[in-house]
Each structure stands twice: as C-alpha cells, then as structure tokens.
C-alpha cells in the first residue's frame, strides 16, 4: 500500500494532537501510546460468495494445459538470495528476525510490481507441506494509480510460488492471477463463457492458503472484498506474447507461463466499501488465517493512509464445503467478531488464542507491531533513533502470517533500496525482505 503521503497527511490533520516524546528531529503526529487501547466490539460486516462457472470448458481449449502444483514448483527459476547489509538494516529490531531472505535483483528493485503479502503451506495443511513441498506464497500487485498514475494494468496481481523445501536455498516461480471477463470493464464477471480471461484485480494486501484454496484481498473502493483461487486449478499458457487471455495463437498472460483462474469471490453484503471513513463498509486491506479458533477462521483488517482513522478487525468462520467460509444457503457469511482498534496505518493482521496482532507503518520511520485484545494492548519497546520507543518493527512492513507447523510468524517489507534512500526527507537503510521469527517472540 502506498504510504508516502501518510506522514504529510497526518501532520496536516493532526497537528493539534498530543505528541509522543521525540528522540529525533521528527515527531509522530499522533500519540502512538493510544494504539495500546483495548479492542472495542462493533457491528460486523457480512460477505456473500459468488462462484464462477464455465471453468471446465475454458480448460478444454487448445492453448491451455492444466498443470499440478508440483509442476510450478519444479520450474522455479528465481533464486532468493541473502539480504545485503542495507536491506538487512530494515528488518525489525524486536522481535528480531531469525530467518530472512531477499528477492532476486530484478524483483528487489522494480517499482512496477510491489510485494504485499505472504502465506505458507503451514496455513494450507496441518503437516505444513503441500504434497512433497514446503512452500511460501507471496502476493504482489501491479503499481496502482496513487503510485504510478493511470495504467490499464494497475492492481493486476501475481504470486511468487517459493519452494522452501530446502530452507537454505529457496527459489520461486511467478504465477499470474486471472478471472473471467465478459468483454466489458466489469472486473467481477462470474462466468468463463467467453472462453477467455483477464487480470484478476487485487491489491494483494493479504493472503490465506487454506486447503487447496488461496484467498487474496481485493482492491479498495470496490464491492469485492476477497478473491479465491485453487491450487487444483493452475493452467499453463502456450503464447509468450505481451497480451492476456485468448489470442490468435492460443492463450497468453503478459509473458508469464502459468495462470491461476479465479474460482469465485466474496463481495461485501452492504455494497461498495470505502477507504475515506472508518465507520462505513470496510475495505479488507489484509487477511490471514487463524487455526487457534474452532472452527478455523479468516481474519481481516482495514488500512487508512490517514492515521487519524482507526481501522477495524473482522473474523469469519471457515468450515464450509471445499475449504470455503461457513455460509447459509444464499452464500452469506456473517462476521463472527468485529472490533475497533485505535491503531492507524494498519498493514497486516494476525490472530492467535484471542489476541490480535496488527502491523503498523510510517512512511519515514520504523513501523510498530501491536498485540490487542478486549482488555489490554501492548507493543515491544526498543532503543532507536526515531520518534517513539514503540517503533521496533520493520521499515515499510506489510502482511503477517503464522506457519502453524513450524511455529514461525512470517512477514515482509515493501520498499526498494532506492525508494528507502530517496523518497523520505532523511534517507533510510532498508529494502525488500521476507523474514520470520518464533510466535513466542510476539509482543
């Protein structure tokens, strides 16, 4: 999510707010100790399931070949690498990362594609693997209009299938996310009756891999909240051209070899979500899986670039057929829980045994990681050169996910080394990383 304007907006809107004690020239424009305010219950926001149809006919078309998850993993062609000192400087101070990796040089530096989320095979299955593979999946979005201006591909989505079976040498392969198209600008078609597809529009701020299903958060200001894909539905295209969908030669996906076609999506029962107020229909900025509940559940959080707006967190029960949410006959799933937080700029959410963990970001300082329930709120504190002792988290942090099989919490950071060095008033040392630490080290 774009955070470059967050600090400026906060200063303009909240200049009169109490300031945290400053240890540097800059000072947070809000009192971030208030982020520890306990959760307050609020009204829920239901979602409705919309399955796609016609996928079997699409798969039968010449130019498309159904492949297995293993086919994608064995074709992994991008080795991850050890982070350099500048990139590693952007990792959290507390909890300290016990594992960290960085992307290959092209993905580490591109500003066209932006990393947003992670999920693992520890979400997908109790044994922590999918078939023969230990895997991490990372969601990236094509640059949105706030960051790159108008572009027809804004909020296209791709996922990195990371083979983590050998944790000393992970490598990954890109897969494009696609959805039915009805020949119009409608991004929420539900039938592949035209035997073609277009990009699945999603900001990718959060992901959850549950059984064969891959849940990803959609775009803001939309009626669609979550898009759903399946590890059992992966297609190889035969045309490497810079087109997408059906072509004169078969099928293409902007040069990518593999696509995952959408199998359905969840819309907000109350209509289009809003990112301009924290009292309207929420836009799910990030999602994650909670296996500590019975039944297992999907959690979601709001993001606002204005830290004066305080996002809500939501829980939805799983347990429906085929690893979907538990729903009534009309496909409606109510929120099992909903709470107001006092945290601004929330990027990721994780829930475990009744405690909600939310990651927070500043544009020009370290982020913060808060643990909240209905009674208390807490965060690690540390010595750092920034405005608040709570700023112990990574620079430009994104989503959270918990690998239940290994006991590790994974997260990732968003900005390139060049962005860190040039897009803030005071240059930062940081870059794009993925990292993990034991769940027991959470605040």
N, C-alpha and C positions, 0 to 999 in steps of 0.2 A: 504494500500500500504506500502511496506517496506520502511522505512525512516532511518534505522540505518546507512546506508553509506552516506546519503545525506550531512552531515556536513563535513565528511572527503573529499569527492569528491569536495565539494565547496572550501575548503581550498586549495587543491592542484591546482585546476583550476583557482581560482580567487584571489590568494594571493596578486596580484598587484592592485586589485580593491580598491576603497576608502572604509574605514571602518566607520560604524555608531559609534557614541560616545558610549564608553563602560562604563557600570556601574557595571561590574563584571569582573572576570578574563577572561571570554570568550568574544569574539567579533564576531559579524556577519561578514562573509567573503564577504558580498555584502553590498552595500548601500541601505538598505531597504526603505529609503525615496523615492527612484526611483520607488517603487511599486505604488506610487500615480500618476504616469504618465497617462494621459488620454488614453482611448482606441483609437486604430487606425484601420480603416477598412482594411480588407484583403480579398483575394479571398475565396469564400465559398467552401464547400466540400459536394457534394450531397450523398444521400443514396438511396438504392434500396430495396424494400420489397420482401421477399421470404416467401410465406405462406406454412405451412405444409399441407400434405394431409394424409388421412387414419386414422385420429384420431377416427372417429366414429366406425370403425372396431376394433381398439385397445380396446376401451371402452367396447365392447361387449364380450371381452374374459373372460373366467372363471378365477377368482382370482383378478379381478378388479371391484370396485364398485364406481360409480360416487356419490360424496357427495356434499353438499352445503357448502358455506362459513360458515354458521351458525353451521354446524356440527364440523368444525375445531375449531371455537371459543368456543363452549360449552365443547370441550375436552381439553381446555388449562390446562396444568399440571405443568407449571413452574411459580411460583410467582416471580414477581420482588420485589426488596427489597430496603429499604432506604440505600443510599450510606454511607459507613463509613467515618471517618474523612480523611483518606488517599486518598480515591477515590474522595471525595468532594474537596480536595485541588487541583485537576487537572481541575476543572471547570473553565470557563472563569472568568477573573476579570471584564471585561467590553466588551459587555453588560453582566451583572450578570444574571445567570440563576434564573428564578422564579419557575421552576419545574425541578426536577432531580430524576432519578431512576438508580438503578444498577441491573445487571443480577443475577440470582441465582449463588450459589458458583461455580458450575462446569463450567458454561459458562463465569463467571468472571475471571477464572484462566486458561482456556485451551489456549494453543498456537497452537493447531491443527486447530481450527476454529477462524476466525478473523472478527470482526464486521467492516462493511464498509459503510452502507447506511441506510437511513430512508425515508419513505413516509407515508402519512396518508390518512384516509378516507376523510379528508378535501381537498385533491387533487382529490379524486375519484368522489365526488358528491358535488353539491352546498350546500346541507344541512349539509355536514360534517360528515354524517354517511353512512354506507353501511348496508342496512336492518335495523335491530334493534341495530346495534353495532357502537360505536365509536372505531376506530381501528388505530393502528400504525403497520407498516410492516417494519422489519429490515432485511437487506440483509447481509449475511456473506459468506466468501469464505474459502474453504479448503486451507491450507497453500500452498503457491507457492514455486517454486524451489529456489528462492533467499533467502527464509527464512527457508526452511525445507529440501532442497535437492530434489532429484528425487523421485517422488511418483505418481503412476497412478491416484490418486485422486486429485492431485494438481488442484486448480481452479474449483473443484466441487462447487456447490452453494446450499445454503439453506436459507430459510426465516423464521423469527420469526413472527407469527401472534399474535400480542399483543392485548388482549381485554382491551381497555381503557374506556369502558363504565362506569365503576366505577373508576374514576381517583385516588381514594385513595387506590385502591388495584388492580393494573394491573397484568395480568398474560398472559402467552404466550404458544404457541404450535409450534413446528418445522414442516416445510414442505420442502421436497426435490424438487429441480428443475431438471426436466428430459427433454430429447429431443430424437427425432428419432435416431436410429442407423442403419447403413447399413452393419454392420458386419466388418467394417474396422476401422481405426483410424480417419476417417473423422468425425470431430465434428460438421459439418454443413449439415447433411443429412436433407432432406425436406419431407420425407415420412415415415409413420409408417407401411409400407407394410410388414415388418417382424413381426409385432405384438409384438414388444418389444421396449425397450428404454434404454438409458444410461444416464449418468450425463450430464446436460447442463453446458458446461464450461463457466464460467463467473467470473470476478473478483469482481463484485457486488459493484463497487465504487460509483454507483449512481442508484437511482430508481425513478420512477414516476408512480403513480397509477391514471389512467385516465379512467373514466367509469369502465368497467369490466377489462380493460387491465392493466397489470403490465409490465412496461418497465424496463429492467435492463441493465447496461453497461456490455459488454462482456470483453474478455481478450485483452491485448495489443499484438502487432505484429501479428495481425490477419486480415482477410478480413471482419470479422463480427464485427459490432460496437455495436448493441443493440439487445438483445433477448426479445421476447414478450410472455407473458403468459396471462391467463384469469382466473378471479375469478369465471367464469362459468364452468371452466374445472379443477376440482380438483378430484383426484382419491384416493381411499383407497386400499392399497395392503393387501394381505392375508398372506404373508410369512414374518416373522420377522428375517429371516436369514441375514448374512452379505454379501449378493450378491445384484446385481442390475439388474432389468429387469426380463425377463421370467425365471422361474426356474421349477424344476420338480414338485413343489407344487403349482405353480401359478405365483405370481409376488412379488418381493422384492425390497427394496430400502435401503440397509445397515441398516436394523432395524427400519427405520422410517416408521410411519404408513401411512402418506399422501404424495402424489407427485402432482406437477403441471406440466403437459406436455406442452412443447413449442408449440405455435400456429403459430409461424413464427419468422423471424429475419430480421434485416436491415443490409445489407453489405455496405461497402464504395464503392461508384461508381468508385473511382480511383484505387481500388485494396487494397493491404495489407497496413495497417497503420504502422508507425514507431515511436518508442519511443527514437530514437537516435538523432533526429533533430527536430527543431521547425519550419521547412519550408516544410516538406513532408506531406503525408497523415496523418491527426491527428488520434490518438487513443483516443476514448472517455473514459476518466478516471472517469468522474462523469456526471450525468444528473439530471435534475429536471424539474418541471412543472411551467409555468408562465401563470396564469389566468388573468393577467392585460392587455394582448395583445388581439387584435381582428384579426384573431381567436386566441384561446388559443394556446400556443406554448410549444415546448420541447427545453430545453437548454442543452448544453454540454460543457465540458471543458477538456483540456489536463493536464496531470501530467507528470513532469520530476523529477527524483531524483537529477539531476544536476540543481541548481538554476540559473546557467548561461543561461539556456534555458528558454524562456518565452512563456508560453502556450497561446493558442488561445481559444476564446469562440465562440459558434455557436448557432444559433436559427433555429428551424424547425417548420413550421406551422402544427398544427393539423387541424382537420376538415374533414378528410377522413371518409369513411364508417366504422362503427363498432369501433369508437374511435381510429382510426389509423391516421398516418400522411397524410396530403393532398398530393396526388401523381398524376402523369399522368397515362395514360393507361398502361404504361410499369412498373409501380410501382416506378418510380423515383421521389424523393423529393429533390429539391434544398435547399441549406441553405438560409433562409430568411435574415439572418445577420451573419457576421463573423468579429471578431475583434482580434487584437493582444493586449495582456497585457504585462506589464513588471514584473509581479509577478512570482516568482519562486515557485516550490513545491506546486502547487495548488491542493487541495484535494476535494473541493466542489464548487458548483456554484448555485446561486440563482439570478433570475432577477425579478424586480418589477418596473413598471412605468418608464422604460428606464434606470434604474440603475442596474448594475451588481454587485453582491456581491460574492467575492471569498475568500475561506478559505485557509490559507497557513500554512505549518508546518515546524518546525525544529525538528531534532532528539533529541536534548538535552536541548531545551528551549521551552517556550510557543510559540504557533502559532500566526498568525496575521489574522485579518479579514478586507478586503479592499472593499470599495464601489467605483465603477468606472463608468464613462460614457465618452462620446467623448469630454467633456470639462474639467472635473475635476477628481480627485481621493482623497480619504480621508480614514482615519482609526482612531479608538479611540486611545488615548494615556493614559498611566497609570503609576503609580509608581510600579516598580517590580525589582527583583534582577538580571535581565538578561541584555542582551546587548543592547536592544533597547526599547524605550518607546512605540513602536507600539506592543510589544509582550503582548497583553492583552487577547488573545484568549485562548482556552483550550490547554492542552498538547495532542499532537498526535491526532489532530482533523480530522474528516472525512467529510461526505457529509452534505448538507444543504437541508431543505425542508420547505415550508411555508404552514401552515394549514389555508386556507382562511376562514374557518368557525369560528375559534377561535381567529384569529389574532396572533397566536404564530408561531415563527420560531423554528424548531427543528434541533438538530444536535447530534452528538455522538462522543465519543473518542475510541481509538483503543487498546492501550497497557494495559496489565495486571499490577496489582500492582507489581508483581515480575519483570517484564520487566522494569518498571519505576525505580525500585530500583537497578537493576543490569546491565542494558545494556547501561548505559551512564557513562561518566567519573565521573560526580557528581550525586549521587543518587537523584531521583526525587520523590516527593509525588504525585501520581496520579494513576488512574485505569480506568476501562471501565465504562463509564456513557452514558446515554441518557439524554438530557436536552432541555429546551425550554425557550424562553423569548419573549416579545412582539416585533412585527416587528418594531414598532416605536422606539425601542431601538437600531436598527441597526445604523452603523456609518453614 
